[in-house]
Amino acid sequence: MKIIIPDKSLLAKTGDVDYFDWNYKFPIKYIQLYRFKRIARLLGGKRYKNLLEAGTGSGVFLPELSRHCEKLYAFDIHNNFDPIRNLLKQYNLNNYDLRSQSLEKTSYEDKTFDAIVAVSVLEFVDNLDQAIAEIKRILKDDGVFITICPMKSRFLDFIVSLYSTKKPEEEFGESRIFVGKSLEQHFKVVKKGYMIPLIGRFFPVYTHYKLMK
């Protein structure tokens, strides 16, 4: 499956946890690519009217997500959106909405989105229950929430330690232990899977979900 990954020169770092450059470094770039491909597969061939990326970072995934929707929405806690606007201009995209806000409290109307995507975002949220409640509020009754989250994994910790100045415990705290449980408690699981499918059940690296209210 081929997806759009912008040239590195089109992107800019937007915050402390924006590791967009990992998408271009060996070997971690293959883990990064796996996450994006998995999300794209879960979106399927359907074209959604309103699609939101929560925690867009540098906007690296937006050109690909634009292929799956009529109108593209994205937000992050930073306000460095000029490089993202320039990125989208390179792909001749103009039907989009960018906002600076937190996942715990957004400015969108109730039941706005047909699809919400979050790539490695929930493990950084301070109040996970509040973020989940907000996702459910802005998601349509028949909408889908698609996310992929890192699990507590020695393998992943080793890979991350090669590139990050922070230890995994400093980066994620204990969030990787309970994110999946919280999602399964508050949503209907349509699909769930693991990076390295069979082994991942017992030694998880990333877990992906397609969820509904």
Rosetta constraint file for C-alpha pairs under 8 A:
AtomPair CA 1 CA 37 HARMONIC 7.10 0.50
AtomPair CA 2 CA 37 HARMONIC 7.89 0.50
AtomPair CA 3 CA 36 HARMONIC 7.98 0.50
AtomPair CA 3 CA 37 HARMONIC 6.89 0.50
AtomPair CA 3 CA 40 HARMONIC 7.97 0.50
AtomPair CA 3 CA 64 HARMONIC 6.26 0.50
AtomPair CA 4 CA 61 HARMONIC 7.70 0.50
AtomPair CA 4 CA 63 HARMONIC 6.45 0.50
AtomPair CA 4 CA 64 HARMONIC 5.07 0.50
AtomPair CA 5 CA 60 HARMONIC 6.73 0.50
AtomPair CA 5 CA 61 HARMONIC 7.05 0.50
AtomPair CA 5 CA 63 HARMONIC 7.72 0.50
AtomPair CA 5 CA 64 HARMONIC 7.38 0.50
AtomPair CA 6 CA 10 HARMONIC 6.69 0.50
AtomPair CA 6 CA 11 HARMONIC 7.75 0.50
AtomPair CA 6 CA 60 HARMONIC 6.41 0.50
AtomPair CA 6 CA 63 HARMONIC 7.62 0.50
AtomPair CA 7 CA 11 HARMONIC 7.50 0.50
AtomPair CA 8 CA 21 HARMONIC 7.29 0.50
AtomPair CA 8 CA 24 HARMONIC 7.37 0.50
AtomPair CA 10 CA 83 HARMONIC 7.50 0.50
AtomPair CA 10 CA 86 HARMONIC 7.74 0.50
AtomPair CA 10 CA 87 HARMONIC 5.78 0.50
AtomPair CA 11 CA 20 HARMONIC 7.62 0.50
AtomPair CA 11 CA 58 HARMONIC 6.11 0.50
AtomPair CA 11 CA 59 HARMONIC 7.61 0.50
AtomPair CA 11 CA 60 HARMONIC 7.08 0.50
AtomPair CA 11 CA 83 HARMONIC 6.56 0.50
AtomPair CA 11 CA 84 HARMONIC 7.27 0.50
AtomPair CA 11 CA 87 HARMONIC 7.03 0.50
AtomPair CA 12 CA 20 HARMONIC 7.81 0.50
AtomPair CA 12 CA 58 HARMONIC 6.04 0.50
AtomPair CA 12 CA 83 HARMONIC 6.33 0.50
AtomPair CA 13 CA 18 HARMONIC 5.99 0.50
AtomPair CA 13 CA 19 HARMONIC 7.27 0.50
AtomPair CA 13 CA 20 HARMONIC 6.75 0.50
AtomPair CA 13 CA 57 HARMONIC 7.84 0.50
AtomPair CA 13 CA 58 HARMONIC 6.10 0.50
AtomPair CA 14 CA 18 HARMONIC 6.01 0.50
AtomPair CA 14 CA 57 HARMONIC 6.25 0.50
AtomPair CA 14 CA 58 HARMONIC 5.93 0.50
AtomPair CA 14 CA 78 HARMONIC 6.58 0.50
AtomPair CA 14 CA 80 HARMONIC 5.99 0.50
AtomPair CA 15 CA 57 HARMONIC 7.60 0.50
AtomPair CA 15 CA 78 HARMONIC 6.80 0.50
AtomPair CA 18 CA 57 HARMONIC 5.65 0.50
AtomPair CA 18 CA 58 HARMONIC 6.82 0.50
AtomPair CA 19 CA 23 HARMONIC 7.89 0.50
AtomPair CA 20 CA 57 HARMONIC 7.82 0.50
AtomPair CA 20 CA 58 HARMONIC 6.51 0.50
AtomPair CA 20 CA 60 HARMONIC 7.16 0.50
AtomPair CA 21 CA 25 HARMONIC 6.82 0.50
AtomPair CA 22 CA 28 HARMONIC 6.27 0.50
AtomPair CA 22 CA 29 HARMONIC 5.72 0.50
AtomPair CA 22 CA 32 HARMONIC 7.27 0.50
AtomPair CA 22 CA 163 HARMONIC 7.91 0.50
AtomPair CA 23 CA 28 HARMONIC 7.12 0.50
AtomPair CA 23 CA 29 HARMONIC 4.40 0.50
AtomPair CA 23 CA 30 HARMONIC 7.70 0.50
AtomPair CA 23 CA 32 HARMONIC 5.73 0.50
AtomPair CA 23 CA 33 HARMONIC 7.05 0.50
AtomPair CA 24 CA 29 HARMONIC 5.40 0.50
AtomPair CA 25 CA 29 HARMONIC 5.29 0.50
AtomPair CA 26 CA 30 HARMONIC 7.42 0.50
AtomPair CA 27 CA 31 HARMONIC 7.63 0.50
AtomPair CA 28 CA 32 HARMONIC 6.42 0.50
AtomPair CA 28 CA 159 HARMONIC 6.99 0.50
AtomPair CA 29 CA 33 HARMONIC 6.03 0.50
AtomPair CA 30 CA 34 HARMONIC 6.04 0.50
AtomPair CA 31 CA 35 HARMONIC 6.53 0.50
AtomPair CA 32 CA 36 HARMONIC 6.74 0.50
AtomPair CA 33 CA 37 HARMONIC 6.15 0.50
AtomPair CA 34 CA 38 HARMONIC 6.05 0.50
AtomPair CA 35 CA 39 HARMONIC 6.36 0.50
AtomPair CA 35 CA 119 HARMONIC 7.22 0.50
AtomPair CA 35 CA 148 HARMONIC 6.74 0.50
AtomPair CA 36 CA 40 HARMONIC 6.23 0.50
AtomPair CA 36 CA 61 HARMONIC 7.30 0.50
AtomPair CA 36 CA 119 HARMONIC 7.71 0.50
AtomPair CA 37 CA 41 HARMONIC 6.17 0.50
AtomPair CA 38 CA 42 HARMONIC 6.28 0.50
AtomPair CA 38 CA 208 HARMONIC 7.58 0.50
AtomPair CA 39 CA 43 HARMONIC 6.29 0.50
AtomPair CA 39 CA 117 HARMONIC 7.74 0.50
AtomPair CA 39 CA 119 HARMONIC 7.98 0.50
AtomPair CA 39 CA 146 HARMONIC 6.74 0.50
AtomPair CA 39 CA 147 HARMONIC 7.00 0.50
AtomPair CA 39 CA 148 HARMONIC 7.40 0.50
AtomPair CA 39 CA 208 HARMONIC 7.90 0.50
AtomPair CA 40 CA 44 HARMONIC 6.47 0.50
AtomPair CA 40 CA 65 HARMONIC 7.72 0.50
AtomPair CA 42 CA 146 HARMONIC 7.13 0.50
AtomPair CA 42 CA 210 HARMONIC 6.67 0.50
AtomPair CA 43 CA 68 HARMONIC 7.40 0.50
AtomPair CA 43 CA 146 HARMONIC 7.67 0.50
AtomPair CA 45 CA 68 HARMONIC 7.61 0.50
AtomPair CA 46 CA 68 HARMONIC 6.79 0.50
AtomPair CA 47 CA 67 HARMONIC 7.70 0.50
AtomPair CA 47 CA 68 HARMONIC 4.74 0.50
AtomPair CA 47 CA 69 HARMONIC 4.85 0.50
AtomPair CA 47 CA 70 HARMONIC 7.00 0.50
AtomPair CA 48 CA 68 HARMONIC 6.13 0.50
AtomPair CA 48 CA 69 HARMONIC 4.38 0.50
AtomPair CA 48 CA 70 HARMONIC 6.27 0.50
AtomPair CA 48 CA 114 HARMONIC 6.02 0.50
AtomPair CA 48 CA 115 HARMONIC 6.75 0.50
AtomPair CA 49 CA 69 HARMONIC 5.48 0.50
AtomPair CA 49 CA 70 HARMONIC 4.87 0.50
AtomPair CA 49 CA 71 HARMONIC 6.11 0.50
AtomPair CA 49 CA 113 HARMONIC 7.82 0.50
AtomPair CA 49 CA 114 HARMONIC 6.44 0.50
AtomPair CA 50 CA 69 HARMONIC 6.26 0.50
AtomPair CA 50 CA 70 HARMONIC 6.32 0.50
AtomPair CA 50 CA 71 HARMONIC 5.10 0.50
AtomPair CA 50 CA 72 HARMONIC 6.23 0.50
AtomPair CA 50 CA 73 HARMONIC 7.27 0.50
AtomPair CA 50 CA 112 HARMONIC 7.28 0.50
AtomPair CA 50 CA 113 HARMONIC 5.15 0.50
AtomPair CA 50 CA 114 HARMONIC 5.51 0.50
AtomPair CA 50 CA 115 HARMONIC 6.75 0.50
AtomPair CA 51 CA 68 HARMONIC 7.93 0.50
AtomPair CA 51 CA 69 HARMONIC 5.97 0.50
AtomPair CA 51 CA 70 HARMONIC 7.85 0.50
AtomPair CA 51 CA 71 HARMONIC 6.46 0.50
AtomPair CA 51 CA 72 HARMONIC 5.29 0.50
AtomPair CA 51 CA 73 HARMONIC 5.96 0.50
AtomPair CA 51 CA 113 HARMONIC 5.88 0.50
AtomPair CA 51 CA 114 HARMONIC 6.07 0.50
AtomPair CA 51 CA 115 HARMONIC 4.85 0.50
AtomPair CA 51 CA 116 HARMONIC 5.81 0.50
AtomPair CA 51 CA 117 HARMONIC 7.67 0.50
AtomPair CA 52 CA 72 HARMONIC 6.14 0.50
AtomPair CA 52 CA 73 HARMONIC 4.47 0.50
AtomPair CA 52 CA 74 HARMONIC 5.36 0.50
AtomPair CA 52 CA 113 HARMONIC 6.78 0.50
AtomPair CA 52 CA 115 HARMONIC 6.38 0.50
AtomPair CA 52 CA 116 HARMONIC 4.74 0.50
AtomPair CA 52 CA 117 HARMONIC 6.13 0.50
AtomPair CA 53 CA 62 HARMONIC 7.84 0.50
AtomPair CA 53 CA 72 HARMONIC 7.99 0.50
AtomPair CA 53 CA 73 HARMONIC 6.27 0.50
AtomPair CA 53 CA 74 HARMONIC 4.67 0.50
AtomPair CA 53 CA 75 HARMONIC 6.75 0.50
AtomPair CA 53 CA 116 HARMONIC 5.90 0.50
AtomPair CA 53 CA 117 HARMONIC 4.77 0.50
AtomPair CA 53 CA 118 HARMONIC 5.90 0.50
AtomPair CA 54 CA 74 HARMONIC 5.95 0.50
AtomPair CA 54 CA 75 HARMONIC 5.64 0.50
AtomPair CA 54 CA 76 HARMONIC 6.65 0.50
AtomPair CA 54 CA 103 HARMONIC 6.90 0.50
AtomPair CA 54 CA 116 HARMONIC 7.07 0.50
AtomPair CA 54 CA 117 HARMONIC 6.14 0.50
AtomPair CA 54 CA 118 HARMONIC 5.16 0.50
AtomPair CA 54 CA 119 HARMONIC 7.92 0.50
AtomPair CA 54 CA 121 HARMONIC 7.50 0.50
AtomPair CA 55 CA 74 HARMONIC 7.23 0.50
AtomPair CA 55 CA 75 HARMONIC 5.68 0.50
AtomPair CA 55 CA 76 HARMONIC 4.49 0.50
AtomPair CA 55 CA 77 HARMONIC 7.39 0.50
AtomPair CA 55 CA 103 HARMONIC 7.69 0.50
AtomPair CA 55 CA 118 HARMONIC 6.61 0.50
AtomPair CA 55 CA 119 HARMONIC 7.66 0.50
AtomPair CA 55 CA 121 HARMONIC 6.15 0.50
AtomPair CA 56 CA 60 HARMONIC 7.60 0.50
AtomPair CA 56 CA 61 HARMONIC 7.47 0.50
AtomPair CA 56 CA 62 HARMONIC 7.69 0.50
AtomPair CA 56 CA 74 HARMONIC 6.03 0.50
AtomPair CA 56 CA 75 HARMONIC 5.92 0.50
AtomPair CA 56 CA 76 HARMONIC 5.75 0.50
AtomPair CA 57 CA 76 HARMONIC 6.31 0.50
AtomPair CA 57 CA 78 HARMONIC 7.96 0.50
AtomPair CA 58 CA 83 HARMONIC 7.80 0.50
AtomPair CA 58 CA 84 HARMONIC 6.49 0.50
AtomPair CA 59 CA 63 HARMONIC 7.99 0.50
AtomPair CA 59 CA 84 HARMONIC 5.76 0.50
AtomPair CA 59 CA 87 HARMONIC 7.85 0.50
AtomPair CA 61 CA 65 HARMONIC 6.23 0.50
AtomPair CA 62 CA 66 HARMONIC 5.99 0.50
AtomPair CA 62 CA 72 HARMONIC 7.98 0.50
AtomPair CA 62 CA 88 HARMONIC 7.74 0.50
AtomPair CA 63 CA 67 HARMONIC 7.11 0.50
AtomPair CA 63 CA 88 HARMONIC 6.80 0.50
AtomPair CA 63 CA 91 HARMONIC 6.89 0.50
AtomPair CA 64 CA 68 HARMONIC 7.51 0.50
AtomPair CA 65 CA 69 HARMONIC 7.03 0.50
AtomPair CA 65 CA 72 HARMONIC 7.55 0.50
AtomPair CA 66 CA 70 HARMONIC 7.45 0.50
AtomPair CA 66 CA 71 HARMONIC 7.49 0.50
AtomPair CA 66 CA 72 HARMONIC 6.05 0.50
AtomPair CA 66 CA 93 HARMONIC 7.93 0.50
AtomPair CA 70 CA 95 HARMONIC 7.73 0.50
AtomPair CA 71 CA 95 HARMONIC 5.54 0.50
AtomPair CA 71 CA 96 HARMONIC 5.74 0.50
AtomPair CA 72 CA 95 HARMONIC 6.55 0.50
AtomPair CA 72 CA 96 HARMONIC 4.62 0.50
AtomPair CA 72 CA 97 HARMONIC 6.41 0.50
AtomPair CA 73 CA 96 HARMONIC 5.53 0.50
AtomPair CA 73 CA 97 HARMONIC 4.69 0.50
AtomPair CA 73 CA 98 HARMONIC 6.02 0.50
AtomPair CA 74 CA 96 HARMONIC 7.91 0.50
AtomPair CA 74 CA 97 HARMONIC 6.35 0.50
AtomPair CA 74 CA 98 HARMONIC 5.07 0.50
AtomPair CA 74 CA 99 HARMONIC 6.55 0.50
AtomPair CA 75 CA 98 HARMONIC 5.56 0.50
AtomPair CA 75 CA 99 HARMONIC 4.70 0.50
AtomPair CA 75 CA 100 HARMONIC 5.52 0.50
AtomPair CA 75 CA 101 HARMONIC 6.32 0.50
AtomPair CA 75 CA 102 HARMONIC 7.85 0.50
AtomPair CA 76 CA 99 HARMONIC 6.85 0.50
AtomPair CA 76 CA 100 HARMONIC 5.28 0.50
AtomPair CA 76 CA 101 HARMONIC 5.68 0.50
AtomPair CA 76 CA 102 HARMONIC 6.43 0.50
AtomPair CA 76 CA 103 HARMONIC 7.89 0.50
AtomPair CA 77 CA 100 HARMONIC 5.26 0.50
AtomPair CA 77 CA 101 HARMONIC 4.83 0.50
AtomPair CA 77 CA 102 HARMONIC 5.33 0.50
AtomPair CA 78 CA 100 HARMONIC 5.90 0.50
AtomPair CA 78 CA 101 HARMONIC 7.58 0.50
AtomPair CA 79 CA 99 HARMONIC 7.67 0.50
AtomPair CA 79 CA 100 HARMONIC 5.34 0.50
AtomPair CA 80 CA 84 HARMONIC 7.87 0.50
AtomPair CA 81 CA 85 HARMONIC 6.18 0.50
AtomPair CA 81 CA 98 HARMONIC 7.43 0.50
AtomPair CA 82 CA 86 HARMONIC 6.25 0.50
AtomPair CA 83 CA 87 HARMONIC 6.11 0.50
AtomPair CA 84 CA 88 HARMONIC 6.20 0.50
AtomPair CA 85 CA 89 HARMONIC 6.13 0.50
AtomPair CA 86 CA 90 HARMONIC 6.41 0.50
AtomPair CA 87 CA 91 HARMONIC 6.94 0.50
AtomPair CA 88 CA 92 HARMONIC 6.35 0.50
AtomPair CA 88 CA 93 HARMONIC 5.22 0.50
AtomPair CA 88 CA 94 HARMONIC 7.28 0.50
AtomPair CA 89 CA 93 HARMONIC 5.60 0.50
AtomPair CA 89 CA 94 HARMONIC 7.11 0.50
AtomPair CA 101 CA 105 HARMONIC 7.23 0.50
AtomPair CA 101 CA 106 HARMONIC 6.10 0.50
AtomPair CA 101 CA 107 HARMONIC 7.86 0.50
AtomPair CA 102 CA 106 HARMONIC 6.17 0.50
AtomPair CA 103 CA 125 HARMONIC 7.59 0.50
AtomPair CA 103 CA 131 HARMONIC 5.43 0.50
AtomPair CA 103 CA 134 HARMONIC 7.05 0.50
AtomPair CA 103 CA 135 HARMONIC 7.76 0.50
AtomPair CA 104 CA 125 HARMONIC 7.78 0.50
AtomPair CA 104 CA 127 HARMONIC 6.88 0.50
AtomPair CA 104 CA 128 HARMONIC 7.76 0.50
AtomPair CA 104 CA 130 HARMONIC 5.37 0.50
AtomPair CA 104 CA 131 HARMONIC 4.20 0.50
AtomPair CA 104 CA 132 HARMONIC 7.83 0.50
AtomPair CA 104 CA 134 HARMONIC 6.15 0.50
AtomPair CA 105 CA 130 HARMONIC 7.95 0.50
AtomPair CA 105 CA 131 HARMONIC 7.32 0.50
AtomPair CA 105 CA 134 HARMONIC 6.51 0.50
AtomPair CA 106 CA 134 HARMONIC 7.37 0.50
AtomPair CA 108 CA 112 HARMONIC 6.90 0.50
AtomPair CA 108 CA 138 HARMONIC 6.58 0.50
AtomPair CA 109 CA 138 HARMONIC 6.29 0.50
AtomPair CA 110 CA 137 HARMONIC 5.45 0.50
AtomPair CA 110 CA 138 HARMONIC 4.56 0.50
AtomPair CA 110 CA 139 HARMONIC 7.20 0.50
AtomPair CA 110 CA 140 HARMONIC 7.83 0.50
AtomPair CA 111 CA 137 HARMONIC 6.14 0.50
AtomPair CA 111 CA 138 HARMONIC 4.35 0.50
AtomPair CA 111 CA 139 HARMONIC 4.66 0.50
AtomPair CA 111 CA 140 HARMONIC 4.14 0.50
AtomPair CA 111 CA 141 HARMONIC 7.00 0.50
AtomPair CA 112 CA 138 HARMONIC 5.30 0.50
AtomPair CA 112 CA 139 HARMONIC 5.91 0.50
AtomPair CA 112 CA 140 HARMONIC 6.05 0.50
AtomPair CA 113 CA 138 HARMONIC 6.25 0.50
AtomPair CA 113 CA 139 HARMONIC 4.90 0.50
AtomPair CA 113 CA 140 HARMONIC 5.58 0.50
AtomPair CA 113 CA 143 HARMONIC 6.66 0.50
AtomPair CA 114 CA 139 HARMONIC 6.46 0.50
AtomPair CA 114 CA 140 HARMONIC 5.75 0.50
AtomPair CA 114 CA 142 HARMONIC 7.21 0.50
AtomPair CA 114 CA 143 HARMONIC 4.36 0.50
AtomPair CA 114 CA 144 HARMONIC 6.40 0.50
AtomPair CA 115 CA 139 HARMONIC 7.11 0.50
AtomPair CA 115 CA 143 HARMONIC 5.45 0.50
AtomPair CA 115 CA 144 HARMONIC 4.84 0.50
AtomPair CA 115 CA 145 HARMONIC 5.80 0.50
AtomPair CA 115 CA 146 HARMONIC 7.47 0.50
AtomPair CA 116 CA 135 HARMONIC 7.86 0.50
AtomPair CA 116 CA 139 HARMONIC 7.23 0.50
AtomPair CA 116 CA 143 HARMONIC 7.98 0.50
AtomPair CA 116 CA 144 HARMONIC 6.43 0.50
AtomPair CA 116 CA 145 HARMONIC 4.80 0.50
AtomPair CA 116 CA 146 HARMONIC 6.21 0.50
AtomPair CA 117 CA 145 HARMONIC 6.02 0.50
AtomPair CA 117 CA 146 HARMONIC 4.92 0.50
AtomPair CA 117 CA 147 HARMONIC 5.71 0.50
AtomPair CA 118 CA 122 HARMONIC 7.49 0.50
AtomPair CA 118 CA 146 HARMONIC 6.52 0.50
AtomPair CA 118 CA 147 HARMONIC 4.79 0.50
AtomPair CA 118 CA 148 HARMONIC 6.92 0.50
AtomPair CA 119 CA 147 HARMONIC 5.61 0.50
AtomPair CA 119 CA 148 HARMONIC 5.40 0.50
AtomPair CA 119 CA 149 HARMONIC 6.91 0.50
AtomPair CA 120 CA 147 HARMONIC 7.37 0.50
AtomPair CA 120 CA 148 HARMONIC 5.83 0.50
AtomPair CA 120 CA 149 HARMONIC 4.90 0.50
AtomPair CA 120 CA 150 HARMONIC 6.65 0.50
AtomPair CA 121 CA 125 HARMONIC 7.02 0.50
AtomPair CA 121 CA 149 HARMONIC 7.35 0.50
AtomPair CA 122 CA 128 HARMONIC 6.92 0.50
AtomPair CA 122 CA 149 HARMONIC 7.20 0.50
AtomPair CA 122 CA 179 HARMONIC 7.03 0.50
AtomPair CA 123 CA 149 HARMONIC 7.17 0.50
AtomPair CA 123 CA 150 HARMONIC 7.77 0.50
AtomPair CA 123 CA 172 HARMONIC 6.07 0.50
AtomPair CA 123 CA 175 HARMONIC 5.30 0.50
AtomPair CA 123 CA 176 HARMONIC 6.04 0.50
AtomPair CA 123 CA 179 HARMONIC 6.76 0.50
AtomPair CA 124 CA 171 HARMONIC 7.99 0.50
AtomPair CA 124 CA 172 HARMONIC 6.38 0.50
AtomPair CA 124 CA 175 HARMONIC 7.70 0.50
AtomPair CA 125 CA 131 HARMONIC 7.35 0.50
AtomPair CA 127 CA 131 HARMONIC 6.31 0.50
AtomPair CA 128 CA 132 HARMONIC 6.13 0.50
AtomPair CA 128 CA 179 HARMONIC 7.72 0.50
AtomPair CA 129 CA 133 HARMONIC 6.19 0.50
AtomPair CA 129 CA 182 HARMONIC 7.72 0.50
AtomPair CA 130 CA 134 HARMONIC 6.20 0.50
AtomPair CA 131 CA 135 HARMONIC 6.24 0.50
AtomPair CA 132 CA 136 HARMONIC 6.30 0.50
AtomPair CA 132 CA 183 HARMONIC 7.69 0.50
AtomPair CA 132 CA 186 HARMONIC 7.66 0.50
AtomPair CA 133 CA 137 HARMONIC 6.19 0.50
AtomPair CA 134 CA 138 HARMONIC 6.37 0.50
AtomPair CA 135 CA 139 HARMONIC 5.99 0.50
AtomPair CA 135 CA 145 HARMONIC 7.98 0.50
AtomPair CA 136 CA 140 HARMONIC 7.92 0.50
AtomPair CA 136 CA 213 HARMONIC 6.52 0.50
AtomPair CA 139 CA 143 HARMONIC 5.76 0.50
AtomPair CA 139 CA 144 HARMONIC 7.39 0.50
AtomPair CA 139 CA 145 HARMONIC 7.75 0.50
AtomPair CA 140 CA 144 HARMONIC 7.98 0.50
AtomPair CA 141 CA 212 HARMONIC 7.87 0.50
AtomPair CA 141 CA 213 HARMONIC 6.55 0.50
AtomPair CA 142 CA 212 HARMONIC 7.07 0.50
AtomPair CA 142 CA 213 HARMONIC 7.64 0.50
AtomPair CA 143 CA 212 HARMONIC 6.37 0.50
AtomPair CA 143 CA 213 HARMONIC 7.75 0.50
AtomPair CA 144 CA 210 HARMONIC 6.59 0.50
AtomPair CA 144 CA 211 HARMONIC 5.56 0.50
AtomPair CA 144 CA 212 HARMONIC 5.05 0.50
AtomPair CA 144 CA 213 HARMONIC 7.85 0.50
AtomPair CA 145 CA 209 HARMONIC 7.87 0.50
AtomPair CA 145 CA 210 HARMONIC 5.87 0.50
AtomPair CA 145 CA 211 HARMONIC 5.00 0.50
AtomPair CA 145 CA 212 HARMONIC 6.20 0.50
AtomPair CA 146 CA 208 HARMONIC 7.59 0.50
AtomPair CA 146 CA 209 HARMONIC 5.66 0.50
AtomPair CA 146 CA 210 HARMONIC 4.58 0.50
AtomPair CA 146 CA 211 HARMONIC 6.22 0.50
AtomPair CA 147 CA 208 HARMONIC 5.77 0.50
AtomPair CA 147 CA 209 HARMONIC 5.43 0.50
AtomPair CA 147 CA 210 HARMONIC 6.80 0.50
AtomPair CA 148 CA 206 HARMONIC 6.59 0.50
AtomPair CA 148 CA 207 HARMONIC 5.64 0.50
AtomPair CA 148 CA 208 HARMONIC 4.11 0.50
AtomPair CA 148 CA 209 HARMONIC 6.26 0.50
AtomPair CA 149 CA 176 HARMONIC 7.63 0.50
AtomPair CA 149 CA 179 HARMONIC 7.78 0.50
AtomPair CA 149 CA 180 HARMONIC 7.79 0.50
AtomPair CA 149 CA 206 HARMONIC 5.52 0.50
AtomPair CA 149 CA 207 HARMONIC 5.52 0.50
AtomPair CA 149 CA 208 HARMONIC 6.39 0.50
AtomPair CA 150 CA 176 HARMONIC 6.30 0.50
AtomPair CA 150 CA 205 HARMONIC 5.87 0.50
AtomPair CA 150 CA 206 HARMONIC 4.40 0.50
AtomPair CA 150 CA 207 HARMONIC 6.48 0.50
AtomPair CA 151 CA 176 HARMONIC 5.00 0.50
AtomPair CA 151 CA 177 HARMONIC 6.59 0.50
AtomPair CA 151 CA 204 HARMONIC 5.88 0.50
AtomPair CA 151 CA 205 HARMONIC 5.26 0.50
AtomPair CA 151 CA 206 HARMONIC 5.55 0.50
AtomPair CA 151 CA 207 HARMONIC 6.90 0.50
AtomPair CA 152 CA 156 HARMONIC 7.74 0.50
AtomPair CA 152 CA 157 HARMONIC 7.79 0.50
AtomPair CA 152 CA 176 HARMONIC 5.55 0.50
AtomPair CA 152 CA 177 HARMONIC 6.26 0.50
AtomPair CA 152 CA 204 HARMONIC 7.29 0.50
AtomPair CA 152 CA 205 HARMONIC 7.05 0.50
AtomPair CA 153 CA 157 HARMONIC 6.00 0.50
AtomPair CA 153 CA 203 HARMONIC 6.96 0.50
AtomPair CA 153 CA 204 HARMONIC 6.38 0.50
AtomPair CA 153 CA 205 HARMONIC 5.64 0.50
AtomPair CA 154 CA 158 HARMONIC 6.07 0.50
AtomPair CA 155 CA 159 HARMONIC 6.43 0.50
AtomPair CA 155 CA 205 HARMONIC 7.32 0.50
AtomPair CA 156 CA 160 HARMONIC 6.06 0.50
AtomPair CA 156 CA 205 HARMONIC 6.10 0.50
AtomPair CA 157 CA 161 HARMONIC 5.99 0.50
AtomPair CA 157 CA 168 HARMONIC 6.05 0.50
AtomPair CA 158 CA 162 HARMONIC 6.70 0.50
AtomPair CA 159 CA 163 HARMONIC 7.31 0.50
AtomPair CA 160 CA 164 HARMONIC 5.88 0.50
AtomPair CA 160 CA 168 HARMONIC 7.33 0.50
AtomPair CA 161 CA 165 HARMONIC 7.21 0.50
AtomPair CA 161 CA 166 HARMONIC 7.39 0.50
AtomPair CA 161 CA 167 HARMONIC 6.51 0.50
AtomPair CA 161 CA 168 HARMONIC 7.33 0.50
AtomPair CA 166 CA 170 HARMONIC 6.02 0.50
AtomPair CA 166 CA 171 HARMONIC 6.18 0.50
AtomPair CA 167 CA 171 HARMONIC 6.29 0.50
AtomPair CA 168 CA 172 HARMONIC 5.91 0.50
AtomPair CA 168 CA 173 HARMONIC 7.33 0.50
AtomPair CA 169 CA 173 HARMONIC 4.64 0.50
AtomPair CA 169 CA 174 HARMONIC 6.99 0.50
AtomPair CA 172 CA 176 HARMONIC 6.79 0.50
AtomPair CA 174 CA 178 HARMONIC 7.52 0.50
AtomPair CA 175 CA 179 HARMONIC 5.98 0.50
AtomPair CA 176 CA 180 HARMONIC 7.68 0.50
AtomPair CA 177 CA 181 HARMONIC 7.94 0.50
AtomPair CA 178 CA 182 HARMONIC 6.15 0.50
AtomPair CA 179 CA 183 HARMONIC 6.30 0.50
AtomPair CA 180 CA 184 HARMONIC 6.26 0.50
AtomPair CA 180 CA 207 HARMONIC 7.86 0.50
AtomPair CA 181 CA 185 HARMONIC 6.14 0.50
AtomPair CA 182 CA 186 HARMONIC 6.28 0.50
AtomPair CA 183 CA 187 HARMONIC 5.84 0.50
AtomPair CA 184 CA 188 HARMONIC 6.78 0.50
AtomPair CA 184 CA 189 HARMONIC 6.47 0.50
AtomPair CA 186 CA 213 HARMONIC 7.62 0.50
AtomPair CA 187 CA 211 HARMONIC 5.95 0.50
AtomPair CA 187 CA 212 HARMONIC 5.70 0.50
AtomPair CA 187 CA 213 HARMONIC 5.10 0.50
AtomPair CA 188 CA 211 HARMONIC 5.56 0.50
AtomPair CA 188 CA 212 HARMONIC 5.11 0.50
AtomPair CA 188 CA 213 HARMONIC 5.86 0.50
AtomPair CA 189 CA 209 HARMONIC 7.03 0.50
AtomPair CA 189 CA 210 HARMONIC 6.33 0.50
AtomPair CA 189 CA 211 HARMONIC 4.79 0.50
AtomPair CA 189 CA 212 HARMONIC 6.65 0.50
AtomPair CA 190 CA 209 HARMONIC 7.50 0.50
AtomPair CA 190 CA 210 HARMONIC 5.36 0.50
AtomPair CA 190 CA 211 HARMONIC 5.32 0.50
AtomPair CA 190 CA 212 HARMONIC 6.92 0.50
AtomPair CA 191 CA 208 HARMONIC 7.98 0.50
AtomPair CA 191 CA 209 HARMONIC 5.61 0.50
AtomPair CA 191 CA 210 HARMONIC 4.94 0.50
AtomPair CA 191 CA 211 HARMONIC 7.01 0.50
AtomPair CA 192 CA 207 HARMONIC 7.15 0.50
AtomPair CA 192 CA 208 HARMONIC 5.64 0.50
AtomPair CA 192 CA 209 HARMONIC 4.62 0.50
AtomPair CA 192 CA 210 HARMONIC 6.53 0.50
AtomPair CA 193 CA 197 HARMONIC 6.69 0.50
AtomPair CA 193 CA 207 HARMONIC 5.74 0.50
AtomPair CA 193 CA 208 HARMONIC 5.35 0.50
AtomPair CA 193 CA 209 HARMONIC 6.76 0.50
AtomPair CA 194 CA 198 HARMONIC 7.69 0.50
AtomPair CA 194 CA 200 HARMONIC 5.18 0.50
AtomPair CA 194 CA 201 HARMONIC 6.63 0.50
AtomPair CA 194 CA 204 HARMONIC 6.62 0.50
AtomPair CA 194 CA 205 HARMONIC 7.33 0.50
AtomPair CA 194 CA 206 HARMONIC 5.85 0.50
AtomPair CA 194 CA 207 HARMONIC 4.60 0.50
AtomPair CA 194 CA 208 HARMONIC 6.26 0.50
AtomPair CA 195 CA 200 HARMONIC 5.76 0.50
AtomPair CA 195 CA 204 HARMONIC 7.00 0.50
AtomPair CA 195 CA 205 HARMONIC 6.04 0.50
AtomPair CA 195 CA 206 HARMONIC 5.28 0.50
AtomPair CA 195 CA 207 HARMONIC 6.43 0.50
AtomPair CA 196 CA 200 HARMONIC 5.13 0.50
AtomPair CA 197 CA 201 HARMONIC 6.94 0.50
AtomPair CA 198 CA 202 HARMONIC 7.84 0.50
AtomPair CA 199 CA 203 HARMONIC 5.92 0.50
AtomPair CA 199 CA 204 HARMONIC 7.38 0.50
AtomPair CA 200 CA 204 HARMONIC 4.18 0.50
AtomPair CA 200 CA 205 HARMONIC 6.51 0.50
AtomPair CA 200 CA 206 HARMONIC 7.85 0.50
